[in-house]
Amino acid sequence: MRKILIVIDMQNDFIDAALGTKEAVAIVEAVKEKIRSYPAADVIATMDTHGVNYMETQEGKYLPVPHCIKGSDGWQIRQDIAELLTGATIYEKPTFGSTAMAADLKAISEKEEIELELIGLCTDICVVSNALLLKAAMPEVKISVDPACCAGVTPEKHLAALETMRSCQIQIG
């Protein structure tokens, strides 16, 4: 069985810049250790990617903080994490979940047995969105989330998202 790690949005703006939190900073070392535990070919990463018109989008109206503007420092994956992602497949996504990643992983699951593990930021927005997209696309694939390698917008929202995923048969822990 092939195990694939999905590293969600470990970008500067979510760690210690525009939307950063102390909880996000606190998971960086655990994320790096988790990435090191997988073969490079079995690691996928996502990047939240917005254009300069972000504030005009629906998301920008609900979350009026410009972030992850393509090409900016905040858009970059944190350097010490990026160095571990050489050889990884990276998906730029304009919204919370990556439908392209879900489609590609579904195609892989039709050829071989896989398990998926998600880590990253933010538990209550992009991690939960991707986990649920993947579960909907592949209901029989084991999907798990390592809560020690995730952080939410707040600790309370992190816990709420973990409960939501657990309710949808995503393994936590």
C-alpha angles and dihedrals in degrees: 000000000000116000117205125196119212115200109199121210102320088172129147094248091058096042109044109341135061097348100013125139136191087245090057091050089049094060097051097095093046090050091052091050091049092051090050089055093064130067109255091241090059096055124096126182134193130210123203101229126191135169129231088267091064094123089058093056125092090250091050091054092053096037104031096187114107108229141156093019104179111262096015124119089247091056092057120098107249106276099238090050094043089056088061093051099068105133093020122125109243124201121198109210128192093205142025099289132038112229089180091057091047091051093048093048091047089055090051091048090056090059102038141011111265141175123204130212121189128202134163144058140016106004094195098046120023101014094052092042093054094042091053093045090052093046091050091050095044111023094171097050115099108243122185138178125209104218092196088064096048136072130189133212084266131004089250093053090047090057093044091052091049089053091049091052092046089053088055093054097259109142115241120205 
